[in-house]
Amino acid sequence: MSQDTLAALAAIAAGRDHVVTGEFAHAVNRAGQTIRKNYCLTGECFGIRPVKIGGRLLWPVAQIAALLTGGH
């Protein structure tokens, strides 16, 4: 399971270090609004803190990969 999940994440990221909220939501199988709500309430989502650039939340791909594989 984790190899397929990481391959899907790599396809979404396409070599980038950060992904936008919609791509993060797709990778963790949640709605984008759920990700934004968790961020607004706690400043993070699933323990991952985004970088805010130009009014957009950018989520680090390395931390998403660690979340999906169960590592920290």
Helices and strands as residue ranges (DSSP letters): H 2-13, E 18-20, H 21-27, H 32-42, E 51-53, E 56-60, H 61-69
